[in-house]
């Protein structure tokens, strides 16, 4: 009998936000790895607007050195609940 592989579960994060385009409350889930090392873009289920949550790869030049939504909101004087 060959040993069976145990599926690994990667840590995930949950984001709850209000879309500033349509004022709809949204809930999204994505991997912690994507948030800390990759790019996370979520789409509003109501208006289909895309929101950039994290860009650790430098794909978007208008981030001005900020890596994620926490950095963006901090610069605006807003807070992120954890």
N, CA, C and O atoms as a Maestro MAE file, in Angstrom:
{
 s_m_m2io_version
 :::
 2.0.0
}

f_m_ct {
 s_m_title
 :::
 protein
 m_atom[328] {
  # First column is atom index #
  i_m_mmod_type
  r_m_x_coord
  r_m_y_coord
  r_m_z_coord
  i_m_residue_number
  s_m_chain_name
  s_m_pdb_residue_name
  s_m_pdb_atom_name
  i_m_atomic_number
  :::
  1 25 0.819 -1.189 0.000 1 A "UNK " " N  " 7
  2 3 0.000 0.000 0.000 1 A "UNK " " CA " 6
  3 2 0.863 1.254 0.000 1 A "UNK " " C  " 6
  4 15 1.715 1.434 0.870 1 A "UNK " " O  " 8
  5 25 0.638 2.103 -0.969 2 A "UNK " " N  " 7
  6 3 1.356 3.382 -1.031 2 A "UNK " " CA " 6
  7 2 0.689 4.382 -0.095 2 A "UNK " " C  " 6
  8 15 -0.537 4.419 0.009 2 A "UNK " " O  " 8
  9 25 1.485 5.180 0.578 3 A "UNK " " N  " 7
  10 3 0.886 6.192 1.471 3 A "UNK " " CA " 6
  11 2 0.088 7.207 0.664 3 A "UNK " " C  " 6
  12 15 0.481 7.585 -0.440 3 A "UNK " " O  " 8
  13 25 -1.007 7.634 1.211 4 A "UNK " " N  " 7
  14 3 -1.826 8.637 0.531 4 A "UNK " " CA " 6
  15 2 -1.379 10.023 0.967 4 A "UNK " " C  " 6
  16 15 -1.048 10.258 2.129 4 A "UNK " " O  " 8
  17 25 -1.380 10.909 0.028 5 A "UNK " " N  " 7
  18 3 -0.966 12.290 0.314 5 A "UNK " " CA " 6
  19 2 -2.092 13.020 1.030 5 A "UNK " " C  " 6
  20 15 -3.263 12.918 0.663 5 A "UNK " " O  " 8
  21 25 -1.711 13.742 2.038 6 A "UNK " " N  " 7
  22 3 -2.680 14.566 2.748 6 A "UNK " " CA " 6
  23 2 -2.753 15.900 2.033 6 A "UNK " " C  " 6
  24 15 -1.733 16.568 1.861 6 A "UNK " " O  " 8
  25 25 -3.948 16.299 1.614 7 A "UNK " " N  " 7
  26 3 -4.036 17.587 0.916 7 A "UNK " " CA " 6
  27 2 -3.653 18.727 1.859 7 A "UNK " " C  " 6
  28 15 -4.081 18.776 3.012 7 A "UNK " " O  " 8
  29 25 -2.844 19.629 1.341 8 A "UNK " " N  " 7
  30 3 -2.440 20.766 2.169 8 A "UNK " " CA " 6
  31 2 -3.447 21.902 1.989 8 A "UNK " " C  " 6
  32 15 -3.983 22.119 0.902 8 A "UNK " " O  " 8
  33 25 -3.675 22.590 3.045 9 A "UNK " " N  " 7
  34 3 -4.587 23.727 3.010 9 A "UNK " " CA " 6
  35 2 -3.753 24.978 3.216 9 A "UNK " " C  " 6
  36 15 -3.108 25.151 4.250 9 A "UNK " " O  " 8
  37 25 -3.774 25.840 2.224 10 A "UNK " " N  " 7
  38 3 -2.987 27.063 2.365 10 A "UNK " " CA " 6
  39 2 -3.794 28.101 3.139 10 A "UNK " " C  " 6
  40 15 -5.014 28.177 2.998 10 A "UNK " " O  " 8
  41 25 -3.117 28.889 3.947 11 A "UNK " " N  " 7
  42 3 -3.816 29.928 4.709 11 A "UNK " " CA " 6
  43 2 -4.507 30.910 3.763 11 A "UNK " " C  " 6
  44 15 -3.972 31.262 2.712 11 A "UNK " " O  " 8
  45 25 -5.689 31.337 4.152 12 A "UNK " " N  " 7
  46 3 -6.411 32.287 3.316 12 A "UNK " " CA " 6
  47 2 -6.831 33.497 4.141 12 A "UNK " " C  " 6
  48 15 -6.867 33.456 5.370 12 A "UNK " " O  " 8
  49 25 -7.143 34.557 3.439 13 A "UNK " " N  " 7
  50 3 -7.599 35.799 4.046 13 A "UNK " " CA " 6
  51 2 -8.995 36.103 3.515 13 A "UNK " " C  " 6
  52 15 -9.336 35.742 2.388 13 A "UNK " " O  " 8
  53 25 -9.787 36.762 4.328 14 A "UNK " " N  " 7
  54 3 -11.124 37.173 3.916 14 A "UNK " " CA " 6
  55 2 -11.193 38.690 3.970 14 A "UNK " " C  " 6
  56 15 -10.760 39.310 4.941 14 A "UNK " " O  " 8
  57 25 -11.735 39.270 2.928 15 A "UNK " " N  " 7
  58 3 -11.868 40.714 2.816 15 A "UNK " " CA " 6
  59 2 -13.351 41.058 2.741 15 A "UNK " " C  " 6
  60 15 -14.083 40.498 1.924 15 A "UNK " " O  " 8
  61 25 -13.785 41.968 3.584 16 A "UNK " " N  " 7
  62 3 -15.150 42.492 3.516 16 A "UNK " " CA " 6
  63 2 -15.013 43.990 3.277 16 A "UNK " " C  " 6
  64 15 -14.369 44.696 4.053 16 A "UNK " " O  " 8
  65 25 -15.620 44.464 2.206 17 A "UNK " " N  " 7
  66 3 -15.473 45.873 1.847 17 A "UNK " " CA " 6
  67 2 -16.754 46.386 1.195 17 A "UNK " " C  " 6
  68 15 -17.622 45.606 0.804 17 A "UNK " " O  " 8
  69 25 -16.854 47.690 1.085 18 A "UNK " " N  " 7
  70 3 -17.949 48.319 0.368 18 A "UNK " " CA " 6
  71 2 -17.387 48.911 -0.916 18 A "UNK " " C  " 6
  72 15 -16.472 49.734 -0.882 18 A "UNK " " O  " 8
  73 25 -17.935 48.490 -2.038 19 A "UNK " " N  " 7
  74 3 -17.507 49.011 -3.337 19 A "UNK " " CA " 6
  75 2 -17.874 50.489 -3.406 19 A "UNK " " C  " 6
  76 15 -19.029 50.857 -3.193 19 A "UNK " " O  " 8
  77 25 -16.895 51.330 -3.703 20 A "UNK " " N  " 7
  78 3 -17.148 52.770 -3.756 20 A "UNK " " CA " 6
  79 2 -17.790 53.194 -5.068 20 A "UNK " " C  " 6
  80 15 -18.165 54.356 -5.227 20 A "UNK " " O  " 8
  81 25 -17.921 52.270 -6.003 21 A "UNK " " N  " 7
  82 3 -18.587 52.573 -7.272 21 A "UNK " " CA " 6
  83 2 -20.101 52.409 -7.131 21 A "UNK " " C  " 6
  84 15 -20.867 53.295 -7.509 21 A "UNK " " O  " 8
  85 25 -20.528 51.254 -6.577 22 A "UNK " " N  " 7
  86 3 -21.964 50.961 -6.499 22 A "UNK " " CA " 6
  87 2 -22.495 50.888 -5.067 22 A "UNK " " C  " 6
  88 15 -23.689 50.671 -4.858 22 A "UNK " " O  " 8
  89 25 -21.610 51.070 -4.077 23 A "UNK " " N  " 7
  90 3 -21.987 51.060 -2.659 23 A "UNK " " CA " 6
  91 2 -22.479 49.697 -2.176 23 A "UNK " " C  " 6
  92 15 -23.211 49.613 -1.189 23 A "UNK " " O  " 8
  93 25 -22.086 48.651 -2.856 24 A "UNK " " N  " 7
  94 3 -22.486 47.292 -2.496 24 A "UNK " " CA " 6
  95 2 -21.475 46.675 -1.533 24 A "UNK " " C  " 6
  96 15 -20.267 46.818 -1.718 24 A "UNK " " O  " 8
  97 25 -21.969 45.995 -0.515 25 A "UNK " " N  " 7
  98 3 -21.096 45.315 0.458 25 A "UNK " " CA " 6
  99 2 -20.639 44.002 -0.159 25 A "UNK " " C  " 6
  100 15 -21.463 43.237 -0.659 25 A "UNK " " O  " 8
  101 25 -19.337 43.729 -0.131 26 A "UNK " " N  " 7
  102 3 -18.757 42.546 -0.765 26 A "UNK " " CA " 6
  103 2 -17.916 41.748 0.228 26 A "UNK " " C  " 6
  104 15 -17.370 42.293 1.187 26 A "UNK " " O  " 8
  105 25 -17.828 40.460 -0.025 27 A "UNK " " N  " 7
  106 3 -16.957 39.584 0.763 27 A "UNK " " CA " 6
  107 2 -16.177 38.711 -0.208 27 A "UNK " " C  " 6
  108 15 -16.762 38.040 -1.058 27 A "UNK " " O  " 8
  109 25 -14.857 38.722 -0.078 28 A "UNK " " N  " 7
  110 3 -13.978 37.954 -0.966 28 A "UNK " " CA " 6
  111 2 -12.958 37.189 -0.135 28 A "UNK " " C  " 6
  112 15 -12.596 37.607 0.965 28 A "UNK " " O  " 8
  113 25 -12.504 36.073 -0.671 29 A "UNK " " N  " 7
  114 3 -11.479 35.261 -0.009 29 A "UNK " " CA " 6
  115 2 -10.378 34.964 -1.016 29 A "UNK " " C  " 6
  116 15 -10.648 34.694 -2.186 29 A "UNK " " O  " 8
  117 25 -9.124 35.017 -0.545 30 A "UNK " " N  " 7
  118 3 -7.973 34.759 -1.403 30 A "UNK " " CA " 6
  119 2 -6.852 34.226 -0.532 30 A "UNK " " C  " 6
  120 15 -6.910 34.310 0.694 30 A "UNK " " O  " 8
  121 25 -5.831 33.676 -1.175 31 A "UNK " " N  " 7
  122 3 -4.741 33.065 -0.410 31 A "UNK " " CA " 6
  123 2 -3.842 34.132 0.208 31 A "UNK " " C  " 6
  124 15 -3.641 35.209 -0.352 31 A "UNK " " O  " 8
  125 25 -3.317 33.801 1.362 32 A "UNK " " N  " 7
  126 3 -2.374 34.687 2.035 32 A "UNK " " CA " 6
  127 2 -1.112 34.850 1.182 32 A "UNK " " C  " 6
  128 15 -0.509 35.923 1.154 32 A "UNK " " O  " 8
  129 25 -0.722 33.789 0.494 33 A "UNK " " N  " 7
  130 3 0.449 33.831 -0.372 33 A "UNK " " CA " 6
  131 2 0.271 34.867 -1.482 33 A "UNK " " C  " 6
  132 15 1.185 35.643 -1.761 33 A "UNK " " O  " 8
  133 25 -0.898 34.880 -2.110 34 A "UNK " " N  " 7
  134 3 -1.157 35.862 -3.167 34 A "UNK " " CA " 6
  135 2 -1.096 37.283 -2.605 34 A "UNK " " C  " 6
  136 15 -0.554 38.182 -3.248 34 A "UNK " " O  " 8
  137 25 -1.647 37.487 -1.415 35 A "UNK " " N  " 7
  138 3 -1.678 38.818 -0.804 35 A "UNK " " CA " 6
  139 2 -0.277 39.301 -0.417 35 A "UNK " " C  " 6
  140 15 0.027 40.486 -0.549 35 A "UNK " " O  " 8
  141 25 0.572 38.394 0.059 36 A "UNK " " N  " 7
  142 3 1.895 38.807 0.534 36 A "UNK " " CA " 6
  143 2 2.982 38.736 -0.531 36 A "UNK " " C  " 6
  144 15 3.997 39.423 -0.416 36 A "UNK " " O  " 8
  145 25 2.790 37.913 -1.572 37 A "UNK " " N  " 7
  146 3 3.856 37.727 -2.564 37 A "UNK " " CA " 6
  147 2 3.423 37.973 -4.011 37 A "UNK " " C  " 6
  148 15 4.271 38.076 -4.897 37 A "UNK " " O  " 8
  149 25 2.127 38.066 -4.257 38 A "UNK " " N  " 7
  150 3 1.645 38.161 -5.633 38 A "UNK " " CA " 6
  151 2 0.758 39.366 -5.867 38 A "UNK " " C  " 6
  152 15 0.970 40.437 -5.299 38 A "UNK " " O  " 8
  153 25 -0.251 39.167 -6.725 39 A "UNK " " N  " 7
  154 3 -1.200 40.208 -7.094 39 A "UNK " " CA " 6
  155 2 -2.602 39.710 -6.771 39 A "UNK " " C  " 6
  156 15 -2.952 38.577 -7.099 39 A "UNK " " O  " 8
  157 25 -3.405 40.553 -6.128 40 A "UNK " " N  " 7
  158 3 -4.799 40.207 -5.834 40 A "UNK " " CA " 6
  159 2 -5.691 41.300 -6.404 40 A "UNK " " C  " 6
  160 15 -5.566 42.473 -6.055 40 A "UNK " " O  " 8
  161 25 -6.595 40.888 -7.291 41 A "UNK " " N  " 7
  162 3 -7.604 41.774 -7.856 41 A "UNK " " CA " 6
  163 2 -8.938 41.099 -7.609 41 A "UNK " " C  " 6
  164 15 -9.121 39.938 -7.973 41 A "UNK " " O  " 8
  165 25 -9.879 41.813 -6.993 42 A "UNK " " N  " 7
  166 3 -11.202 41.250 -6.753 42 A "UNK " " CA " 6
  167 2 -12.204 42.007 -7.615 42 A "UNK " " C  " 6
  168 15 -12.010 43.181 -7.929 42 A "UNK " " O  " 8
  169 25 -13.277 41.317 -7.994 43 A "UNK " " N  " 7
  170 3 -14.322 41.905 -8.820 43 A "UNK " " CA " 6
  171 2 -15.599 42.035 -8.011 43 A "UNK " " C  " 6
  172 15 -16.041 41.077 -7.376 43 A "UNK " " O  " 8
  173 25 -16.187 43.216 -8.036 44 A "UNK " " N  " 7
  174 3 -17.452 43.459 -7.348 44 A "UNK " " CA " 6
  175 2 -18.536 42.625 -8.025 44 A "UNK " " C  " 6
  176 15 -18.686 42.671 -9.246 44 A "UNK " " O  " 8
  177 25 -19.284 41.869 -7.243 45 A "UNK " " N  " 7
  178 3 -20.351 41.033 -7.788 45 A "UNK " " CA " 6
  179 2 -21.526 41.864 -8.298 45 A "UNK " " C  " 6
  180 15 -22.311 41.390 -9.120 45 A "UNK " " O  " 8
  181 25 -21.647 43.085 -7.821 46 A "UNK " " N  " 7
  182 3 -22.785 43.915 -8.186 46 A "UNK " " CA " 6
  183 2 -22.551 44.695 -9.491 46 A "UNK " " C  " 6
  184 15 -23.391 44.670 -10.390 46 A "UNK " " O  " 8
  185 25 -21.421 45.379 -9.587 47 A "UNK " " N  " 7
  186 3 -21.175 46.236 -10.763 47 A "UNK " " CA " 6
  187 2 -20.023 45.750 -11.645 47 A "UNK " " C  " 6
  188 15 -19.741 46.352 -12.681 47 A "UNK " " O  " 8
  189 25 -19.355 44.664 -11.239 48 A "UNK " " N  " 7
  190 3 -18.220 44.081 -11.982 48 A "UNK " " CA " 6
  191 2 -16.984 44.974 -12.025 48 A "UNK " " C  " 6
  192 15 -16.076 44.720 -12.817 48 A "UNK " " O  " 8
  193 25 -16.926 46.010 -11.197 49 A "UNK " " N  " 7
  194 3 -15.721 46.827 -11.106 49 A "UNK " " CA " 6
  195 2 -14.606 45.997 -10.461 49 A "UNK " " C  " 6
  196 15 -14.865 45.195 -9.564 49 A "UNK " " O  " 8
  197 25 -13.389 46.191 -10.914 50 A "UNK " " N  " 7
  198 3 -12.251 45.470 -10.349 50 A "UNK " " CA " 6
  199 2 -11.524 46.360 -9.345 50 A "UNK " " C  " 6
  200 15 -11.311 47.549 -9.581 50 A "UNK " " O  " 8
  201 25 -11.149 45.754 -8.218 51 A "UNK " " N  " 7
  202 3 -10.447 46.464 -7.154 51 A "UNK " " CA " 6
  203 2 -9.094 45.802 -6.935 51 A "UNK " " C  " 6
  204 15 -9.018 44.593 -6.716 51 A "UNK " " O  " 8
  205 25 -8.021 46.595 -6.994 52 A "UNK " " N  " 7
  206 3 -6.674 46.099 -6.743 52 A "UNK " " CA " 6
  207 2 -6.458 46.047 -5.234 52 A "UNK " " C  " 6
  208 15 -6.548 47.069 -4.553 52 A "UNK " " O  " 8
  209 25 -6.176 44.865 -4.720 53 A "UNK " " N  " 7
  210 3 -6.005 44.666 -3.287 53 A "UNK " " CA " 6
  211 2 -4.522 44.547 -2.926 53 A "UNK " " C  " 6
  212 15 -4.106 45.034 -1.875 53 A "UNK " " O  " 8
  213 25 -3.731 43.915 -3.773 54 A "UNK " " N  " 7
  214 3 -2.295 43.785 -3.507 54 A "UNK " " CA " 6
  215 2 -1.534 43.682 -4.824 54 A "UNK " " C  " 6
  216 15 -1.986 43.042 -5.773 54 A "UNK " " O  " 8
  217 25 -0.379 44.320 -4.861 55 A "UNK " " N  " 7
  218 3 0.521 44.223 -6.016 55 A "UNK " " CA " 6
  219 2 1.952 44.147 -5.513 55 A "UNK " " C  " 6
  220 15 2.629 45.167 -5.380 55 A "UNK " " O  " 8
  221 25 2.404 42.947 -5.239 56 A "UNK " " N  " 7
  222 3 3.774 42.735 -4.779 56 A "UNK " " CA " 6
  223 2 4.735 42.485 -5.931 56 A "UNK " " C  " 6
  224 15 5.933 42.312 -5.706 56 A "UNK " " O  " 8
  225 25 4.233 42.463 -7.157 57 A "UNK " " N  " 7
  226 3 5.069 42.194 -8.321 57 A "UNK " " CA " 6
  227 2 5.351 43.449 -9.147 57 A "UNK " " C  " 6
  228 15 6.087 43.392 -10.132 57 A "UNK " " O  " 8
  229 25 4.770 44.575 -8.749 58 A "UNK " " N  " 7
  230 3 5.016 45.822 -9.465 58 A "UNK " " CA " 6
  231 2 4.323 45.922 -10.805 58 A "UNK " " C  " 6
  232 15 4.797 46.638 -11.687 58 A "UNK " " O  " 8
  233 25 3.216 45.225 -10.982 59 A "UNK " " N  " 7
  234 3 2.484 45.255 -12.256 59 A "UNK " " CA " 6
  235 2 1.822 46.598 -12.510 59 A "UNK " " C  " 6
  236 15 1.665 47.004 -13.661 59 A "UNK " " O  " 8
  237 25 1.429 47.295 -11.440 60 A "UNK " " N  " 7
  238 3 0.691 48.543 -11.589 60 A "UNK " " CA " 6
  239 2 1.567 49.705 -11.125 60 A "UNK " " C  " 6
  240 15 1.909 49.802 -9.947 60 A "UNK " " O  " 8
  241 25 1.922 50.575 -12.051 61 A "UNK " " N  " 7
  242 3 2.871 51.647 -11.749 61 A "UNK " " CA " 6
  243 2 2.265 52.753 -10.894 61 A "UNK " " C  " 6
  244 15 3.009 53.546 -10.317 61 A "UNK " " O  " 8
  245 25 0.950 52.833 -10.795 62 A "UNK " " N  " 7
  246 3 0.322 53.918 -10.029 62 A "UNK " " CA " 6
  247 2 0.211 53.620 -8.537 62 A "UNK " " C  " 6
  248 15 -0.466 54.354 -7.817 62 A "UNK " " O  " 8
  249 25 0.860 52.561 -8.058 63 A "UNK " " N  " 7
  250 3 0.822 52.222 -6.628 63 A "UNK " " CA " 6
  251 2 1.820 53.047 -5.817 63 A "UNK " " C  " 6
  252 15 1.746 53.059 -4.588 63 A "UNK " " O  " 8
  253 25 2.742 53.730 -6.472 64 A "UNK " " N  " 7
  254 3 3.719 54.607 -5.807 64 A "UNK " " CA " 6
  255 2 4.427 53.944 -4.627 64 A "UNK " " C  " 6
  256 15 4.553 54.538 -3.556 64 A "UNK " " O  " 8
  257 25 4.885 52.715 -4.832 65 A "UNK " " N  " 7
  258 3 5.643 52.016 -3.804 65 A "UNK " " CA " 6
  259 2 4.809 51.265 -2.783 65 A "UNK " " C  " 6
  260 15 5.351 50.515 -1.972 65 A "UNK " " O  " 8
  261 25 3.497 51.458 -2.813 66 A "UNK " " N  " 7
  262 3 2.632 50.742 -1.867 66 A "UNK " " CA " 6
  263 2 2.392 49.334 -2.385 66 A "UNK " " C  " 6
  264 15 2.290 49.120 -3.593 66 A "UNK " " O  " 8
  265 25 2.302 48.373 -1.472 67 A "UNK " " N  " 7
  266 3 2.180 46.969 -1.858 67 A "UNK " " CA " 6
  267 2 0.760 46.425 -1.774 67 A "UNK " " C  " 6
  268 15 0.409 45.488 -2.491 67 A "UNK " " O  " 8
  269 25 -0.070 47.017 -0.889 68 A "UNK " " N  " 7
  270 3 -1.392 46.426 -0.685 68 A "UNK " " CA " 6
  271 2 -2.395 47.466 -0.195 68 A "UNK " " C  " 6
  272 15 -2.054 48.629 0.018 68 A "UNK " " O  " 8
  273 25 -3.625 47.027 -0.025 69 A "UNK " " N  " 7
  274 3 -4.713 47.909 0.369 69 A "UNK " " CA " 6
  275 2 -4.474 48.536 1.744 69 A "UNK " " C  " 6
  276 15 -4.927 49.650 2.005 69 A "UNK " " O  " 8
  277 25 -3.773 47.832 2.612 70 A "UNK " " N  " 7
  278 3 -3.467 48.394 3.932 70 A "UNK " " CA " 6
  279 2 -2.591 49.632 3.796 70 A "UNK " " C  " 6
  280 15 -2.834 50.638 4.464 70 A "UNK " " O  " 8
  281 25 -1.573 49.570 2.938 71 A "UNK " " N  " 7
  282 3 -0.695 50.727 2.701 71 A "UNK " " CA " 6
  283 2 -1.469 51.888 2.086 71 A "UNK " " C  " 6
  284 15 -1.271 53.043 2.463 71 A "UNK " " O  " 8
  285 25 -2.346 51.578 1.142 72 A "UNK " " N  " 7
  286 3 -3.131 52.613 0.461 72 A "UNK " " CA " 6
  287 2 -4.052 53.320 1.447 72 A "UNK " " C  " 6
  288 15 -4.109 54.550 1.479 72 A "UNK " " O  " 8
  289 25 -4.774 52.540 2.255 73 A "UNK " " N  " 7
  290 3 -5.708 53.132 3.203 73 A "UNK " " CA " 6
  291 2 -4.989 53.906 4.307 73 A "UNK " " C  " 6
  292 15 -5.479 54.934 4.774 73 A "UNK " " O  " 8
  293 25 -3.822 53.402 4.722 74 A "UNK " " N  " 7
  294 3 -3.042 54.104 5.752 74 A "UNK " " CA " 6
  295 2 -2.656 55.492 5.258 74 A "UNK " " C  " 6
  296 15 -2.730 56.464 6.009 74 A "UNK " " O  " 8
  297 25 -2.240 55.586 3.982 75 A "UNK " " N  " 7
  298 3 -1.864 56.873 3.403 75 A "UNK " " CA " 6
  299 2 -3.056 57.843 3.360 75 A "UNK " " C  " 6
  300 15 -2.880 59.056 3.470 75 A "UNK " " O  " 8
  301 25 -4.261 57.296 3.199 76 A "UNK " " N  " 7
  302 3 -5.484 58.118 3.157 76 A "UNK " " CA " 6
  303 2 -6.025 58.420 4.552 76 A "UNK " " C  " 6
  304 15 -7.018 59.135 4.690 76 A "UNK " " O  " 8
  305 25 -5.378 57.880 5.589 77 A "UNK " " N  " 7
  306 3 -5.832 58.112 6.948 77 A "UNK " " CA " 6
  307 2 -6.959 57.183 7.382 77 A "UNK " " C  " 6
  308 15 -7.580 57.397 8.423 77 A "UNK " " O  " 8
  309 25 -7.217 56.168 6.597 78 A "UNK " " N  " 7
  310 3 -8.252 55.193 6.927 78 A "UNK " " CA " 6
  311 2 -7.607 53.986 7.602 78 A "UNK " " C  " 6
  312 15 -6.400 53.777 7.484 78 A "UNK " " O  " 8
  313 25 -8.400 53.203 8.299 79 A "UNK " " N  " 7
  314 3 -7.862 52.034 8.997 79 A "UNK " " CA " 6
  315 2 -8.438 50.747 8.433 79 A "UNK " " C  " 6
  316 15 -9.493 50.736 7.799 79 A "UNK " " O  " 8
  317 25 -7.719 49.670 8.682 80 A "UNK " " N  " 7
  318 3 -8.139 48.334 8.267 80 A "UNK " " CA " 6
  319 2 -8.381 47.522 9.519 80 A "UNK " " C  " 6
  320 15 -7.494 47.396 10.363 80 A "UNK " " O  " 8
  321 25 -9.578 46.970 9.647 81 A "UNK " " N  " 7
  322 3 -9.869 46.096 10.787 81 A "UNK " " CA " 6
  323 2 -9.365 44.710 10.501 81 A "UNK " " C  " 6
  324 15 -9.502 44.198 9.390 81 A "UNK " " O  " 8
  325 25 -8.780 44.103 11.513 82 A "UNK " " N  " 7
  326 3 -8.259 42.740 11.335 82 A "UNK " " CA " 6
  327 2 -8.887 41.813 12.329 82 A "UNK " " C  " 6
  328 15 -8.580 40.622 12.342 82 A "UNK " " O  " 8
  :::
 }
 m_bond[327] {
  # First column is bond index #
  i_m_from
  i_m_to
  i_m_order
  :::
  1 1 2 1
  2 2 3 1
  3 3 4 2
  4 3 5 1
  5 5 6 1
  6 6 7 1
  7 7 8 2
  8 7 9 1
  9 9 10 1
  10 10 11 1
  11 11 12 2
  12 11 13 1
  13 13 14 1
  14 14 15 1
  15 15 16 2
  16 15 17 1
  17 17 18 1
  18 18 19 1
  19 19 20 2
  20 19 21 1
  21 21 22 1
  22 22 23 1
  23 23 24 2
  24 23 25 1
  25 25 26 1
  26 26 27 1
  27 27 28 2
  28 27 29 1
  29 29 30 1
  30 30 31 1
  31 31 32 2
  32 31 33 1
  33 33 34 1
  34 34 35 1
  35 35 36 2
  36 35 37 1
  37 37 38 1
  38 38 39 1
  39 39 40 2
  40 39 41 1
  41 41 42 1
  42 42 43 1
  43 43 44 2
  44 43 45 1
  45 45 46 1
  46 46 47 1
  47 47 48 2
  48 47 49 1
  49 49 50 1
  50 50 51 1
  51 51 52 2
  52 51 53 1
  53 53 54 1
  54 54 55 1
  55 55 56 2
  56 55 57 1
  57 57 58 1
  58 58 59 1
  59 59 60 2
  60 59 61 1
  61 61 62 1
  62 62 63 1
  63 63 64 2
  64 63 65 1
  65 65 66 1
  66 66 67 1
  67 67 68 2
  68 67 69 1
  69 69 70 1
  70 70 71 1
  71 71 72 2
  72 71 73 1
  73 73 74 1
  74 74 75 1
  75 75 76 2
  76 75 77 1
  77 77 78 1
  78 78 79 1
  79 79 80 2
  80 79 81 1
  81 81 82 1
  82 82 83 1
  83 83 84 2
  84 83 85 1
  85 85 86 1
  86 86 87 1
  87 87 88 2
  88 87 89 1
  89 89 90 1
  90 90 91 1
  91 91 92 2
  92 91 93 1
  93 93 94 1
  94 94 95 1
  95 95 96 2
  96 95 97 1
  97 97 98 1
  98 98 99 1
  99 99 100 2
  100 99 101 1
  101 101 102 1
  102 102 103 1
  103 103 104 2
  104 103 105 1
  105 105 106 1
  106 106 107 1
  107 107 108 2
  108 107 109 1
  109 109 110 1
  110 110 111 1
  111 111 112 2
  112 111 113 1
  113 113 114 1
  114 114 115 1
  115 115 116 2
  116 115 117 1
  117 117 118 1
  118 118 119 1
  119 119 120 2
  120 119 121 1
  121 121 122 1
  122 122 123 1
  123 123 124 2
  124 123 125 1
  125 125 126 1
  126 126 127 1
  127 127 128 2
  128 127 129 1
  129 129 130 1
  130 130 131 1
  131 131 132 2
  132 131 133 1
  133 133 134 1
  134 134 135 1
  135 135 136 2
  136 135 137 1
  137 137 138 1
  138 138 139 1
  139 139 140 2
  140 139 141 1
  141 141 142 1
  142 142 143 1
  143 143 144 2
  144 143 145 1
  145 145 146 1
  146 146 147 1
  147 147 148 2
  148 147 149 1
  149 149 150 1
  150 150 151 1
  151 151 152 2
  152 151 153 1
  153 153 154 1
  154 154 155 1
  155 155 156 2
  156 155 157 1
  157 157 158 1
  158 158 159 1
  159 159 160 2
  160 159 161 1
  161 161 162 1
  162 162 163 1
  163 163 164 2
  164 163 165 1
  165 165 166 1
  166 166 167 1
  167 167 168 2
  168 167 169 1
  169 169 170 1
  170 170 171 1
  171 171 172 2
  172 171 173 1
  173 173 174 1
  174 174 175 1
  175 175 176 2
  176 175 177 1
  177 177 178 1
  178 178 179 1
  179 179 180 2
  180 179 181 1
  181 181 182 1
  182 182 183 1
  183 183 184 2
  184 183 185 1
  185 185 186 1
  186 186 187 1
  187 187 188 2
  188 187 189 1
  189 189 190 1
  190 190 191 1
  191 191 192 2
  192 191 193 1
  193 193 194 1
  194 194 195 1
  195 195 196 2
  196 195 197 1
  197 197 198 1
  198 198 199 1
  199 199 200 2
  200 199 201 1
  201 201 202 1
  202 202 203 1
  203 203 204 2
  204 203 205 1
  205 205 206 1
  206 206 207 1
  207 207 208 2
  208 207 209 1
  209 209 210 1
  210 210 211 1
  211 211 212 2
  212 211 213 1
  213 213 214 1
  214 214 215 1
  215 215 216 2
  216 215 217 1
  217 217 218 1
  218 218 219 1
  219 219 220 2
  220 219 221 1
  221 221 222 1
  222 222 223 1
  223 223 224 2
  224 223 225 1
  225 225 226 1
  226 226 227 1
  227 227 228 2
  228 227 229 1
  229 229 230 1
  230 230 231 1
  231 231 232 2
  232 231 233 1
  233 233 234 1
  234 234 235 1
  235 235 236 2
  236 235 237 1
  237 237 238 1
  238 238 239 1
  239 239 240 2
  240 239 241 1
  241 241 242 1
  242 242 243 1
  243 243 244 2
  244 243 245 1
  245 245 246 1
  246 246 247 1
  247 247 248 2
  248 247 249 1
  249 249 250 1
  250 250 251 1
  251 251 252 2
  252 251 253 1
  253 253 254 1
  254 254 255 1
  255 255 256 2
  256 255 257 1
  257 257 258 1
  258 258 259 1
  259 259 260 2
  260 259 261 1
  261 261 262 1
  262 262 263 1
  263 263 264 2
  264 263 265 1
  265 265 266 1
  266 266 267 1
  267 267 268 2
  268 267 269 1
  269 269 270 1
  270 270 271 1
  271 271 272 2
  272 271 273 1
  273 273 274 1
  274 274 275 1
  275 275 276 2
  276 275 277 1
  277 277 278 1
  278 278 279 1
  279 279 280 2
  280 279 281 1
  281 281 282 1
  282 282 283 1
  283 283 284 2
  284 283 285 1
  285 285 286 1
  286 286 287 1
  287 287 288 2
  288 287 289 1
  289 289 290 1
  290 290 291 1
  291 291 292 2
  292 291 293 1
  293 293 294 1
  294 294 295 1
  295 295 296 2
  296 295 297 1
  297 297 298 1
  298 298 299 1
  299 299 300 2
  300 299 301 1
  301 301 302 1
  302 302 303 1
  303 303 304 2
  304 303 305 1
  305 305 306 1
  306 306 307 1
  307 307 308 2
  308 307 309 1
  309 309 310 1
  310 310 311 1
  311 311 312 2
  312 311 313 1
  313 313 314 1
  314 314 315 1
  315 315 316 2
  316 315 317 1
  317 317 318 1
  318 318 319 1
  319 319 320 2
  320 319 321 1
  321 321 322 1
  322 322 323 1
  323 323 324 2
  324 323 325 1
  325 325 326 1
  326 326 327 1
  327 327 328 2
  :::
 }
}
